[in-house]
Amino acid sequence: MSLWRGGRGKRMHTLERINDFLNKILMVLGSVAVLLLMAIATTNAFLRVPFIRSTWRGAYETVGFLGAIVIAFALGYTQKRKDHIVVDILTEKFPKRVNRVLDGINYFITMIFFAIISWQVFVWGMKISKSGEVSETLKIIFHPFIYSVSFGFAVFSLTLIIDFVKNLKSKED
């Protein structure tokens, strides 16, 4: 029985809906983060003009935290839409079946890689949380940002799992 038929198919459909929901939420939060990032960077640059010369000392730190959020939160949504850059100079000459096999291998390896990264970033966040470490300039706790990046990578891994299973399904057709 296929993963796409019967009870398993319903579970896969539910998993896809959860993934879609998570990716949309992360994309909205990432969009808010990029707006904040741009506002902070623009304001700080404006404050450097000769007649003001009063920059915000925490701007660089805040932009770094928000940049990490933007990147991690956009990965899954971008993968779902297949908007990542693809260099296919060599593979465009291959038959479709070979490309599907290569895509499946790529999805699987990338999913494993980012699942490990998500796990290790989470472990790092736990170490930072337990140590009570704070950011250098603003002295704020930053382990929530680390956990957020870990979650973004986990959702990206989930998207890759779904792509991998869909790729397997297309081989069955």
N, CA and C atoms as a LAMMPS dump frame, in Angstrom:
ITEM: TIMESTEP
0
ITEM: NUMBER OF ATOMS
519
ITEM: BOX BOUNDS ff ff ff
-5.0000000000000000e+02 5.0000000000000000e+02
-5.0000000000000000e+02 5.0000000000000000e+02
-5.0000000000000000e+02 5.0000000000000000e+02
ITEM: ATOMS id mol type element x y z
1 1 1 N 0.843 -1.188 0
2 1 2 C 0 0 0
3 1 3 C 0.882 1.243 0
4 2 1 N 0.537 2.19 -0.773
5 2 2 C 1.314 3.425 -0.902
6 2 3 C 1.108 4.348 0.289
7 3 1 N 2.116 5.2 0.53
8 3 2 C 1.979 6.206 1.586
9 3 3 C 0.886 7.218 1.257
10 4 1 N 0.461 7.254 0.028
11 4 2 C -0.489 8.27 -0.415
12 4 3 C -1.914 7.752 -0.484
13 5 1 N -2.105 6.465 -0.159
14 5 2 C -3.448 5.897 -0.209
15 5 3 C -3.863 5.432 1.174
16 6 1 N -5.167 5.356 1.408
17 6 2 C -5.687 4.833 2.66
18 6 3 C -5.29 5.671 3.867
19 7 1 N -5.087 4.994 5.008
20 7 2 C -4.763 5.664 6.269
21 7 3 C -3.448 6.41 6.211
22 8 1 N -2.463 5.813 5.555
23 8 2 C -1.173 6.481 5.465
24 8 3 C -1.257 7.751 4.628
25 9 1 N -2.079 7.71 3.605
26 9 2 C -2.255 8.892 2.764
27 9 3 C -2.865 10.051 3.537
28 10 1 N -3.798 9.735 4.416
29 10 2 C -4.413 10.769 5.249
30 10 3 C -3.385 11.356 6.21
31 11 1 N -2.535 10.47 6.746
32 11 2 C -1.487 10.948 7.649
33 11 3 C -0.5 11.84 6.899
34 12 1 N -0.18 11.451 5.681
35 12 2 C 0.745 12.257 4.889
36 12 3 C 0.115 13.602 4.551
37 13 1 N -1.161 13.594 4.234
38 13 2 C -1.87 14.841 3.939
39 13 3 C -1.884 15.744 5.186
40 14 1 N -2.129 15.137 6.348
41 14 2 C -2.112 15.902 7.6
42 14 3 C -0.728 16.469 7.853
43 15 1 N 0.298 15.677 7.614
44 15 2 C 1.676 16.141 7.792
45 15 3 C 1.984 17.311 6.856
46 16 1 N 1.511 17.227 5.636
47 16 2 C 1.704 18.329 4.68
48 16 3 C 0.978 19.595 5.137
49 17 1 N -0.224 19.444 5.657
50 17 2 C -0.972 20.612 6.141
51 17 3 C -0.273 21.256 7.333
52 18 1 N 0.244 20.438 8.243
53 18 2 C 0.996 20.966 9.393
54 18 3 C 2.236 21.701 8.896
55 19 1 N 2.933 21.094 7.947
56 19 2 C 4.13 21.711 7.385
57 19 3 C 3.8 23.042 6.701
58 20 1 N 2.719 23.067 5.941
59 20 2 C 2.297 24.319 5.289
60 20 3 C 2.015 25.403 6.319
61 21 1 N 1.29 25.025 7.371
62 21 2 C 0.953 25.974 8.433
63 21 3 C 2.216 26.521 9.096
64 22 1 N 3.12 25.62 9.473
65 22 2 C 4.359 26.046 10.121
66 22 3 C 5.19 26.961 9.22
67 23 1 N 5.281 26.59 7.942
68 23 2 C 6.064 27.412 7.013
69 23 3 C 5.445 28.793 6.817
70 24 1 N 4.124 28.868 6.791
71 24 2 C 3.476 30.18 6.648
72 24 3 C 3.698 31.038 7.885
73 25 1 N 3.563 30.432 9.063
74 25 2 C 3.8 31.174 10.309
75 25 3 C 5.24 31.668 10.363
76 26 1 N 6.186 30.786 10.055
77 26 2 C 7.595 31.18 10.09
78 26 3 C 7.893 32.261 9.053
79 27 1 N 7.232 32.196 7.905
80 27 2 C 7.462 33.217 6.88
81 27 3 C 6.936 34.577 7.343
82 28 1 N 5.788 34.599 7.997
83 28 2 C 5.257 35.858 8.522
84 28 3 C 6.194 36.416 9.597
85 29 1 N 6.619 35.564 10.529
86 29 2 C 7.537 36.011 11.579
87 29 3 C 8.876 36.458 10.988
88 30 1 N 9.354 35.738 9.987
89 30 2 C 10.585 36.135 9.306
90 30 3 C 10.436 37.465 8.588
91 31 1 N 9.265 37.706 8.03
92 31 2 C 9.01 38.985 7.354
93 31 3 C 9.012 40.14 8.349
94 32 1 N 8.418 39.92 9.508
95 32 2 C 8.441 40.939 10.555
96 32 3 C 9.885 41.195 10.986
97 33 1 N 10.658 40.103 11.123
98 33 2 C 12.063 40.246 11.523
99 33 3 C 12.863 41.032 10.486
100 34 1 N 12.604 40.8 9.212
101 34 2 C 13.364 41.534 8.182
102 34 3 C 12.96 43.009 8.17
103 35 1 N 11.696 43.299 8.44
104 35 2 C 11.279 44.704 8.529
105 35 3 C 11.951 45.402 9.707
106 36 1 N 11.985 44.726 10.851
107 36 2 C 12.669 45.287 12.022
108 36 3 C 14.158 45.479 11.74
109 37 1 N 14.745 44.488 11.115
110 37 2 C 16.162 44.553 10.769
111 37 3 C 16.457 45.764 9.888
112 38 1 N 15.634 45.945 8.868
113 38 2 C 15.831 47.085 7.958
114 38 3 C 15.608 48.404 8.671
115 39 1 N 14.604 48.468 9.53
116 39 2 C 14.33 49.712 10.259
117 39 3 C 15.489 50.069 11.185
118 40 1 N 16.008 49.071 11.89
119 40 2 C 17.125 49.322 12.808
120 40 3 C 18.369 49.746 12.035
121 41 1 N 18.69 49.024 10.972
122 41 2 C 19.891 49.344 10.196
123 41 3 C 19.784 50.721 9.544
124 42 1 N 18.617 51.045 9
125 42 2 C 18.417 52.344 8.354
126 42 3 C 18.486 53.477 9.379
127 43 1 N 17.809 53.296 10.488
128 43 2 C 17.824 54.326 11.529
129 43 3 C 19.24 54.549 12.051
130 44 1 N 19.958 53.458 12.277
131 44 2 C 21.322 53.582 12.783
132 44 3 C 22.238 54.27 11.765
133 45 1 N 22.037 53.967 10.487
134 45 2 C 22.84 54.639 9.453
135 45 3 C 22.503 56.128 9.393
136 46 1 N 21.223 56.456 9.517
137 46 2 C 20.811 57.861 9.498
138 46 3 C 21.405 58.626 10.687
139 47 1 N 21.463 57.95 11.839
140 47 2 C 21.981 58.606 13.038
141 47 3 C 23.492 58.882 12.973
142 48 1 N 24.153 58.37 11.964
143 48 2 C 25.594 58.592 11.814
144 48 3 C 25.927 59.881 11.072
145 49 1 N 24.933 60.58 10.589
146 49 2 C 25.203 61.814 9.855
147 49 3 C 25.943 62.8 10.76
148 50 1 N 26.753 63.677 10.179
149 50 2 C 27.629 64.559 10.973
150 50 3 C 26.917 65.4 12.024
151 51 1 N 25.715 65.873 11.763
152 51 2 C 25.08 66.762 12.736
153 51 3 C 24.367 66.018 13.863
154 52 1 N 24.264 64.674 13.784
155 52 2 C 23.635 63.91 14.864
156 52 3 C 24.682 63.076 15.618
157 53 1 N 25.389 62.218 14.908
158 53 2 C 26.446 61.352 15.467
159 53 3 C 26.055 60.652 16.772
160 54 1 N 24.9 60.031 16.761
161 54 2 C 24.434 59.329 17.956
162 54 3 C 23.839 57.982 17.544
163 55 1 N 24.696 56.975 17.371
164 55 2 C 24.21 55.665 16.942
165 55 3 C 23.791 54.83 18.14
166 56 1 N 23.006 53.803 17.862
167 56 2 C 22.562 52.879 18.894
168 56 3 C 23.605 51.771 18.994
169 57 1 N 24.198 51.595 20.145
170 57 2 C 25.279 50.638 20.338
171 57 3 C 24.841 49.196 20.108
172 58 1 N 23.589 48.877 20.316
173 58 2 C 23.115 47.501 20.169
174 58 3 C 22.602 47.149 18.794
175 59 1 N 22.743 48.061 17.849
176 59 2 C 22.186 47.822 16.511
177 59 3 C 22.83 46.618 15.83
178 60 1 N 24.141 46.532 15.88
179 60 2 C 24.855 45.446 15.207
180 60 3 C 24.423 44.094 15.775
181 61 1 N 24.328 44.012 17.086
182 61 2 C 23.924 42.78 17.759
183 61 3 C 22.491 42.392 17.387
184 62 1 N 21.589 43.359 17.436
185 62 2 C 20.185 43.101 17.13
186 62 3 C 19.992 42.681 15.676
187 63 1 N 20.694 43.352 14.778
188 63 2 C 20.614 42.99 13.359
189 63 3 C 21.127 41.569 13.145
190 64 1 N 22.159 41.174 13.88
191 64 2 C 22.671 39.807 13.778
192 64 3 C 21.65 38.771 14.231
193 65 1 N 21.007 39.024 15.359
194 65 2 C 19.978 38.102 15.853
195 65 3 C 18.812 38.004 14.868
196 66 1 N 18.346 39.154 14.398
197 66 2 C 17.218 39.16 13.466
198 66 3 C 17.588 38.518 12.128
199 67 1 N 18.814 38.712 11.678
200 67 2 C 19.268 38.091 10.429
201 67 3 C 19.26 36.574 10.51
202 68 1 N 19.669 36.041 11.655
203 68 2 C 19.633 34.592 11.846
204 68 3 C 18.201 34.074 11.783
205 69 1 N 17.28 34.811 12.394
206 69 2 C 15.861 34.437 12.367
207 69 3 C 15.329 34.467 10.937
208 70 1 N 15.635 35.52 10.209
209 70 2 C 15.145 35.663 8.831
210 70 3 C 15.584 34.471 7.987
211 71 1 N 16.846 34.132 8.058
212 71 2 C 17.37 33.038 7.228
213 71 3 C 16.766 31.698 7.628
214 72 1 N 16.779 31.386 8.906
215 72 2 C 16.28 30.085 9.36
216 72 3 C 14.784 29.921 9.097
217 73 1 N 14.027 31.004 9.249
218 73 2 C 12.585 30.91 9.063
219 73 3 C 12.177 30.855 7.591
220 74 1 N 13.01 31.316 6.692
221 74 2 C 12.66 31.332 5.271
222 74 3 C 13.01 30.035 4.551
223 75 1 N 13.856 29.204 5.121
224 75 2 C 14.343 28.019 4.418
225 75 3 C 13.233 27.051 4.011
226 76 1 N 12.359 26.689 4.944
227 76 2 C 11.304 25.721 4.644
228 76 3 C 10.338 26.224 3.59
229 77 1 N 9.909 27.464 3.722
230 77 2 C 8.972 28.055 2.758
231 77 3 C 9.606 28.131 1.37
232 78 1 N 10.869 28.505 1.334
233 78 2 C 11.569 28.597 0.054
234 78 3 C 11.72 27.22 -0.571
235 79 1 N 12.004 26.2 0.242
236 79 2 C 12.104 24.836 -0.269
237 79 3 C 10.757 24.364 -0.796
238 80 1 N 9.704 24.658 -0.076
239 80 2 C 8.361 24.244 -0.502
240 80 3 C 8.026 24.817 -1.867
241 81 1 N 8.423 26.054 -2.102
242 81 2 C 8.146 26.703 -3.384
243 81 3 C 9.195 26.39 -4.449
244 82 1 N 10.244 25.679 -4.067
245 82 2 C 11.365 25.333 -4.963
246 82 3 C 12.014 26.603 -5.516
247 83 1 N 12.242 27.565 -4.625
248 83 2 C 12.833 28.847 -5.021
249 83 3 C 14.322 28.949 -4.74
250 84 1 N 14.943 27.874 -4.23
251 84 2 C 16.38 27.912 -4.009
252 84 3 C 17.097 27.913 -5.358
253 85 1 N 18.273 28.466 -5.385
254 85 2 C 19.059 28.513 -6.617
255 85 3 C 19.496 27.101 -6.975
256 86 1 N 19.3 26.734 -8.24
257 86 2 C 19.683 25.419 -8.732
258 86 3 C 20.612 25.616 -9.919
259 87 1 N 21.758 24.992 -9.859
260 87 2 C 22.679 25.015 -10.985
261 87 3 C 22.541 23.66 -11.669
262 88 1 N 21.935 23.662 -12.838
263 88 2 C 21.635 22.4 -13.515
264 88 3 C 22.303 22.296 -14.886
265 89 1 N 23.474 22.881 -15.018
266 89 2 C 24.182 22.845 -16.298
267 89 3 C 24.418 21.404 -16.736
268 90 1 N 24.819 20.56 -15.811
269 90 2 C 25.098 19.162 -16.126
270 90 3 C 23.829 18.321 -16.098
271 91 1 N 23.017 18.48 -15.066
272 91 2 C 21.876 17.586 -14.88
273 91 3 C 20.736 17.832 -15.862
274 92 1 N 20.694 18.989 -16.512
275 92 2 C 19.618 19.225 -17.481
276 92 3 C 19.729 18.296 -18.683
277 93 1 N 20.887 17.714 -18.889
278 93 2 C 21.11 16.779 -19.997
279 93 3 C 20.713 15.347 -19.639
280 94 1 N 20.489 15.081 -18.337
281 94 2 C 20.147 13.729 -17.892
282 94 3 C 18.68 13.428 -18.169
283 95 1 N 18.34 12.14 -18.293
284 95 2 C 16.927 11.765 -18.41
285 95 3 C 16.167 12.119 -17.13
286 96 1 N 14.843 12.259 -17.249
287 96 2 C 14.021 12.64 -16.09
288 96 3 C 14.157 11.652 -14.946
289 97 1 N 14.248 10.378 -15.25
290 97 2 C 14.359 9.367 -14.193
291 97 3 C 15.654 9.553 -13.393
292 98 1 N 16.751 9.829 -14.064
293 98 2 C 18.03 10.06 -13.38
294 98 3 C 17.925 11.314 -12.509
295 99 1 N 17.295 12.363 -13.03
296 99 2 C 17.113 13.588 -12.239
297 99 3 C 16.262 13.342 -11.003
298 100 1 N 15.219 12.495 -11.133
299 100 2 C 14.392 12.173 -9.968
300 100 3 C 15.199 11.425 -8.911
301 101 1 N 16.047 10.49 -9.354
302 101 2 C 16.89 9.751 -8.405
303 101 3 C 17.857 10.712 -7.713
304 102 1 N 18.484 11.596 -8.489
305 102 2 C 19.415 12.571 -7.917
306 102 3 C 18.693 13.529 -6.958
307 103 1 N 17.483 13.946 -7.323
308 103 2 C 16.688 14.799 -6.426
309 103 3 C 16.384 14.074 -5.12
310 104 1 N 16.009 12.807 -5.216
311 104 2 C 15.714 12.025 -4.021
312 104 3 C 16.93 11.908 -3.11
313 105 1 N 18.086 11.632 -3.7
314 105 2 C 19.325 11.556 -2.915
315 105 3 C 19.615 12.902 -2.274
316 106 1 N 19.432 13.962 -3.042
317 106 2 C 19.671 15.309 -2.526
318 106 3 C 18.734 15.629 -1.367
319 107 1 N 17.447 15.34 -1.511
320 107 2 C 16.487 15.6 -0.443
321 107 3 C 16.875 14.835 0.822
322 108 1 N 17.241 13.571 0.644
323 108 2 C 17.559 12.725 1.798
324 108 3 C 18.803 13.226 2.536
325 109 1 N 19.876 13.485 1.791
326 109 2 C 21.125 13.936 2.422
327 109 3 C 20.94 15.305 3.075
328 110 1 N 20.258 16.212 2.39
329 110 2 C 20.043 17.548 2.937
330 110 3 C 19.162 17.487 4.176
331 111 1 N 18.143 16.633 4.155
332 111 2 C 17.26 16.467 5.31
333 111 3 C 18.046 15.956 6.512
334 112 1 N 18.892 14.96 6.32
335 112 2 C 19.711 14.426 7.412
336 112 3 C 20.642 15.519 7.937
337 113 1 N 21.293 16.225 7.03
338 113 2 C 22.239 17.274 7.395
339 113 3 C 21.569 18.354 8.252
340 114 1 N 20.412 18.859 7.802
341 114 2 C 19.752 19.927 8.549
342 114 3 C 19.06 19.422 9.814
343 115 1 N 18.676 18.163 9.851
344 115 2 C 18.136 17.606 11.097
345 115 3 C 19.241 17.556 12.154
346 116 1 N 20.441 17.167 11.739
347 116 2 C 21.578 17.147 12.673
348 116 3 C 21.922 18.568 13.108
349 117 1 N 21.919 19.501 12.16
350 117 2 C 22.204 20.894 12.507
351 117 3 C 21.155 21.417 13.488
352 118 1 N 19.89 21.134 13.237
353 118 2 C 18.815 21.582 14.127
354 118 3 C 19.032 21.041 15.536
355 119 1 N 19.343 19.776 15.633
356 119 2 C 19.57 19.134 16.916
357 119 3 C 20.765 19.769 17.634
358 120 1 N 21.875 19.962 16.934
359 120 2 C 23.074 20.516 17.554
360 120 3 C 22.891 21.99 17.95
361 121 1 N 22.163 22.739 17.15
362 121 2 C 21.875 24.131 17.512
363 121 3 C 20.996 24.157 18.759
364 122 1 N 20.049 23.239 18.844
365 122 2 C 19.201 23.151 20.037
366 122 3 C 20.045 22.815 21.272
367 123 1 N 20.956 21.855 21.132
368 123 2 C 21.846 21.483 22.241
369 123 3 C 22.687 22.687 22.658
370 124 1 N 23.186 23.437 21.684
371 124 2 C 23.956 24.642 21.981
372 124 3 C 23.09 25.66 22.731
373 125 1 N 21.848 25.816 22.304
374 125 2 C 20.915 26.722 22.994
375 125 3 C 20.702 26.315 24.44
376 126 1 N 20.622 25.006 24.688
377 126 2 C 20.454 24.533 26.072
378 126 3 C 21.694 24.871 26.907
379 127 1 N 22.875 24.734 26.322
380 127 2 C 24.105 25.079 27.05
381 127 3 C 24.146 26.571 27.375
382 128 1 N 23.769 27.393 26.4
383 128 2 C 23.745 28.847 26.61
384 128 3 C 22.721 29.199 27.681
385 129 1 N 21.573 28.553 27.631
386 129 2 C 20.511 28.809 28.607
387 129 3 C 20.963 28.445 30.021
388 130 1 N 21.583 27.278 30.169
389 130 2 C 22.04 26.828 31.493
390 130 3 C 23.158 27.704 32.047
391 131 1 N 24.007 28.202 31.151
392 131 2 C 25.136 29.01 31.622
393 131 3 C 24.717 30.426 31.988
394 132 1 N 23.553 30.858 31.497
395 132 2 C 23.084 32.212 31.779
396 132 3 C 23.794 33.273 30.956
397 133 1 N 24.431 32.847 29.876
398 133 2 C 25.172 33.787 29.032
399 133 3 C 24.232 34.809 28.4
400 134 1 N 24.699 36.046 28.32
401 134 2 C 23.93 37.13 27.714
402 134 3 C 24.748 37.752 26.589
403 135 1 N 24.084 38.536 25.773
404 135 2 C 24.777 39.173 24.66
405 135 3 C 25.765 40.217 25.177
406 136 1 N 26.768 40.486 24.385
407 136 2 C 27.874 41.332 24.834
408 136 3 C 27.48 42.784 25.055
409 137 1 N 26.786 43.377 24.114
410 137 2 C 26.486 44.806 24.202
411 137 3 C 25.213 45.098 24.991
412 138 1 N 24.12 44.435 24.61
413 138 2 C 22.822 44.726 25.222
414 138 3 C 22.552 43.935 26.498
415 139 1 N 23.351 42.921 26.747
416 139 2 C 23.193 42.081 27.952
417 139 3 C 21.815 41.424 28.017
418 140 1 N 21.316 40.981 26.863
419 140 2 C 20.034 40.273 26.833
420 140 3 C 20.289 38.777 26.673
421 141 1 N 19.349 37.975 27.181
422 141 2 C 19.47 36.53 26.972
423 141 3 C 19.22 36.266 25.491
424 142 1 N 20.03 35.422 24.891
425 142 2 C 19.844 35.202 23.457
426 142 3 C 19.579 33.743 23.101
427 143 1 N 19.426 32.887 24.117
428 143 2 C 19.101 31.502 23.769
429 143 3 C 17.745 31.359 23.082
430 144 1 N 16.751 32.238 23.297
431 144 2 C 15.52 32.099 22.504
432 144 3 C 15.769 32.251 20.993
433 145 1 N 16.719 33.083 20.619
434 145 2 C 17.059 33.216 19.202
435 145 3 C 17.683 31.918 18.685
436 146 1 N 18.503 31.291 19.506
437 146 2 C 19.137 30.028 19.118
438 146 3 C 18.076 28.945 18.952
439 147 1 N 17.139 28.862 19.897
440 147 2 C 16.055 27.891 19.785
441 147 3 C 15.201 28.16 18.538
442 148 1 N 14.997 29.423 18.221
443 148 2 C 14.213 29.78 17.033
444 148 3 C 14.898 29.31 15.758
445 149 1 N 16.202 29.502 15.693
446 149 2 C 16.96 29.039 14.52
447 149 3 C 16.876 27.515 14.421
448 150 1 N 16.998 26.83 15.554
449 150 2 C 16.881 25.377 15.567
450 150 3 C 15.507 24.933 15.056
451 151 1 N 14.468 25.614 15.483
452 151 2 C 13.112 25.287 15.029
453 151 3 C 12.961 25.527 13.524
454 152 1 N 13.518 26.625 13.027
455 152 2 C 13.476 26.898 11.592
456 152 3 C 14.147 25.8 10.786
457 153 1 N 15.292 25.315 11.264
458 153 2 C 15.985 24.215 10.584
459 153 3 C 15.18 22.921 10.666
460 154 1 N 14.488 22.699 11.787
461 154 2 C 13.663 21.499 11.944
462 154 3 C 12.495 21.513 10.954
463 155 1 N 11.865 22.667 10.794
464 155 2 C 10.757 22.779 9.831
465 155 3 C 11.28 22.59 8.405
466 156 1 N 12.466 23.114 8.132
467 156 2 C 13.102 22.888 6.822
468 156 3 C 13.327 21.395 6.6
469 157 1 N 13.78 20.68 7.622
470 157 2 C 13.985 19.232 7.516
471 157 3 C 12.666 18.512 7.256
472 158 1 N 11.606 18.947 7.911
473 158 2 C 10.28 18.359 7.678
474 158 3 C 9.853 18.572 6.228
475 159 1 N 10.09 19.744 5.7
476 159 2 C 9.758 20.023 4.304
477 159 3 C 10.542 19.1 3.376
478 160 1 N 11.802 18.859 3.689
479 160 2 C 12.628 17.96 2.876
480 160 3 C 12.159 16.512 2.973
481 161 1 N 11.679 16.101 4.161
482 161 2 C 11.127 14.741 4.301
483 161 3 C 9.928 14.582 3.378
484 162 1 N 9.056 15.569 3.376
485 162 2 C 7.864 15.515 2.525
486 162 3 C 8.266 15.484 1.057
487 163 1 N 9.244 16.302 0.667
488 163 2 C 9.73 16.282 -0.716
489 163 3 C 10.32 14.921 -1.074
490 164 1 N 11.038 14.312 -0.138
491 164 2 C 11.631 13.003 -0.369
492 164 3 C 10.544 11.955 -0.605
493 165 1 N 9.52 11.96 0.252
494 165 2 C 8.429 10.985 0.103
495 165 3 C 7.673 11.223 -1.205
496 166 1 N 7.426 12.471 -1.556
497 166 2 C 6.766 12.772 -2.83
498 166 3 C 7.614 12.292 -3.998
499 167 1 N 8.929 12.452 -3.871
500 167 2 C 9.831 11.991 -4.918
501 167 3 C 9.755 10.474 -5.065
502 168 1 N 9.685 9.754 -3.927
503 168 2 C 9.528 8.31 -3.98
504 168 3 C 8.215 7.927 -4.636
505 169 1 N 7.16 8.663 -4.311
506 169 2 C 5.841 8.401 -4.877
507 169 3 C 5.855 8.595 -6.389
508 170 1 N 6.549 9.614 -6.846
509 170 2 C 6.584 9.874 -8.293
510 170 3 C 7.337 8.768 -9.017
511 171 1 N 8.268 8.09 -8.341
512 171 2 C 8.968 6.945 -8.949
513 171 3 C 8.039 5.76 -9.11
514 172 1 N 7.04 5.648 -8.196
515 172 2 C 6.096 4.534 -8.271
516 172 3 C 5.145 4.694 -9.457
517 173 1 N 4.865 5.937 -9.857
518 173 2 C 3.905 6.176 -10.952
519 173 3 C 4.443 5.704 -12.286
